[in-house]
Amino acid sequence: MSKLRLRIYDGTRQPFAAPAKFLVTITDGNFTQQVRDFFPNNDTTFDLPFYDNFGDNYTVVVYADGYKQAGYTPVKLSNSYLTTLDIMLISNNPGFSFVNARFSAASAAYPYIAAGADNATGEARYDALVEQEKPLASLLNLGEAMSQINLSQGTPLDYIKQVRWDAPYAPAQDRFFGWCDVALIDQVKIAAAAGKFAVENNPGLFHPGSTSSWKQIQFGEANVQLTFHENDKLVIDGVNCVMVEPDIDYYKDLGAHAIYEVIPNALTHSLTDPTEVYVLRWIAGQTAGIPQFAPLYMIT
């Protein structure tokens, strides 16, 4: 037998506290459903069959009334150790708490947010994003996710100099545009050679005007993509910069990204939802055992 410990959290990144019955569905790698039942606790351990083959690649899905379903696959189980899976559930109508995301805190964590303007102007344009909510959530998601990407020298945060706030480049709920030191391109190429990023061919298909693009491949979902517009140039404090377009896709695979994300978004005229990114990235990080994905805001 193998053991799986399932822990359930809410959008504040704390153990799920509200009274709930969790519908847990656990399916093994043979597509045999091993568990489908309601459980009252946010921390439950399951005894599951061990196959010593692909059958140990389990899929776990959790649902609670009033909350969005969430899950993870594959969850690799073993008969020699306990595997812990953390899942986050957020409300069907999630809200935002930006109490810890004041301008001073955000600009200290991600300096490019304040760059290029005096303090009053920077704070005013940032506060306008607070009113919009989703664009700010996306900006904070991206800042936090990029802070966890270790390049051969620093992180992407060390190379991004300014956010573009002018239309049509102002921060949106699925991406932002900014100016970065051109050296970031070589850093991403080095990371790609080390197997941390994968090149996206024909980036202009999904990112009009772009010239090159690479996607992080560390996780199954919610990886950062860095897309460069090398024909858009600016010199900032003596540094040669090009326009960069960071975003986070739900899916790692380009085909799945096109089928399940880009095409539906185009048909419904919707954009990638930062609350979904928040959940997927948090779960992926917990599963990978890296420091917790903890942007300055929380989901309520």
N, C-alpha and C positions, 0 to 999 in steps of 0.2 A: 504493500500500500504506500501511497504518497500522501503528504499532508499539505494543505493550502490554508493559510490564514488570510482571511478577507477583512480588511478594515475600510470603513466607509466614512468619508469626510464631507463637509459642506463647503460652500464657496468662501468661507472665511479661513479655510485651510485648517479647521479644527475638527475633531471627531464629531460626527453628526449627532446633534443633541436633541433635535425635535422628535417627539414620539412618532414612530413610523413602523410600518411593516415592510421589510425589504423583500421584493421578489427577486430571488437569486437563481439564475440559470447558468449551469456549468456543463459544457459540452467537451468531450475529449477529442483528440486528434483523429479519431475514427468516425467522427460526427455522431457519436452516441451520446445522448443526453444523460448525464449522470445525476444531476440535481436540478430540480425546478420546484421551488417551494418558498413559502414566506418565512422570514426570520426576523425576530424582534430586536436583535442586538447589532450595534455598529462594529462589532469585533467577533468574528465567528471562525472556527477552524473546522475544516472538512477533511474527512478521510476519503481518498479517491484511488481508483485503480492505477497501478503502475505497470507499464508495458515494456519499458526499456527500448522504445522506438518512437516513431513520429506520433504515436497515440498519446504520448505524454505532453503534447503541445495543446494545452487546453484553451478554451475560450470562456470568459466569464462576463456575464451581463447582469447589471443590477438596475432595478426600477423601484421607485416608491411613488405613491399617488401624489400628484401635484409637482413632481420633479421630472427632469429630463433623464431618460435612460442613458446609462454610461457603461462602458466595459473595456476589456482589453484582450488582445490576442496577438501572438501566442504567449501563454503563460507556461513556461517550461517547468514541469514538476519532476521530482526525484524521490526515490525511496530512501535516500541517505541524509536528507536535510529538509527542514521546513521552509517552504516558499511563502513569502508575504506579498500580497497584492493590495495596493491602496487605490481606492476608487473614489471619485468626487461626484456628488450629485448636487445640481443647482436647480433652482425653481424653474418652472415652465415660463415664468415671467420674471426673469432675474433683474435685480436692481444693482446699483453701484454704490460703494462707499469710498470716497476719495479723501477721507479725513486725514490720512497719512500721506497724501499726495499733493500737498501744497506746493506752490511754485518753488519755494526755497529748497524743499526736499528733493523735488524732481530735478531741478537744475544742478543740485549737488551730485545726485546719482548719475545723471546723464547730461553733462555740460553743454552738449550741442543744442539742447532745448532753449537755453538762454542766450546762446551766442548770436552775434550779429545785430544786436539792438541794445539800447540802454535798458536798465533794470525795469523802469516803469512800463516801457513798451513790451518787453519780454513777458512781464507778469500779466499785462492786459490781454495779450494774444493767447497766453496759456489759459487764463481764466475763461476765455471764450470757449475753449475746448471743454472745460469742465461742464459748461452748460450743455454741450452736445453729447457728452458722455462717451459714446462708442468710439469716436476718433481718439479721445484721450486714452481710453482703455487700450486701444490698439497701439498707440505710441508707447505706453508704459510696458505693454506685453513685449514689444520689440526691443525696447531698451534692456529689459531684464533678460530676455532670451539671448541677446547679443553679448551681454556681460558674462554669460556662461560658456561662450565659445572661445577656447584657447587656441590662438594662432601661434605661429612660430615666434612671433614678437607681439605680445599684448593680446587684446581682443578688438573686435570691430569698433568698440567705443573709442578706442585710442585714435582712430582714423577719421571718424565722422566729425566734421567741423561745425556744420550748421544744418538746421532743418530749413526747408523751403516753406515759407508761409504764404507765398503769393499764389493766387489762382493761376492755373488749375492744379497747382502742385501742393496745396495746403494739406495737412494731415487728414486722412480719411479713415474709415473704420476698418480698413483692411491693409493699409500701407502708409508710408510716408516717403517723401522725396527729400533728399538733402545733398549737401556737398561733402565729399570725402577726399582725403589725401589719395592721390593716384596710387600710392604705394599699397593701398589695401588690395588692389587687384592682384599684385604679385603674392601677397600674403594668402589670399584665397586660393591661388593656383598651387602654392606650396601645400596648403591644407588638402586640396583635392588630390595631389600626388601621394599624400599620406593616407588617403582613403576616408577623409572626414567630410568632403564635399564631392558632388558630382556635377559635371557640366550640363547645362541645359542647352541643347541645340536649338537654333532658330528662336531665340528668346523674344524677338519682335512679335511673334505670334500671340503671346499672352501679355507682352509688355511693349506696346508700340514705341518705337524710337530707340529702343535699347540696342546695345551692341554686343553684350556678353552677360552671362548669368550663371551662377552656381547655386546649388541647393545643398544645405547640410543634410547628411544621411545618417545621423547618429540615432534617430528614433524612428519608430514606425509611423508616427503621426506628428504633426505640428513642428516641422523643421523650418529653420530660418532660410529664406532665399535672398541672396544678394544679387541684384541686377544692376548693371552699370550702363550709363548713357555717356559713352566716352566722347561724343561729339559736343556735349554740353560741358563747357569748361569755365573755371573761375579760379583766380589766384586769391587766396585768403592768407593774410599775414605772411606773404612770401612763399606759401605752399601751393604747388600746382594741384588743383582739385578737379574732379569730374562729378557729375551727378550720379548719386546712388539711390536705388529704390529697394529698401528692405521690405519684405512681407513674410508672412507665415502661412503656408498651405496646410489644410487639414491632412493631406495624404502625402506619403513619401513617393509613391510610384507616380510617374508622369501620366500614365494612362488612366489610373484611378483619379488623379487630380483633374484631368480633362473631363472624364465621364461623370464623376460624382460631385465636382465642385465648380469648375469653370462653366461647363455647359448648363447645369441647373441654374447657376447664378445669372447666366446670360438670358435664359428663358424667363426667369422670374424677375430679372433686373435687380437682383439682390447681391449683396457683397458678403465676403467671409465675415462671420460674426465673431468679434473678439471674445465673447463669453465662451464660445465653443473652443476657441484657441486656448483660452485660459485653462479650461478643464483638460483638454487633450495634452497640453504641454506639461501641466502639473502631474498628471498620471504618468506620462512618459518619463519625466524626470525622476519620480519616485521609484518607478520600476527599474530605471537604469542606475539608481543608487547615487545620483549626483546631488549637490546641494539643492534644497527645495526651491522650486520655481515660485518666487514670492514678489511679484510686482508691487508697487506702492499702494495699489488699491485692492479692494476685496469685493466679492460678489455676494449680495444679500438676497 
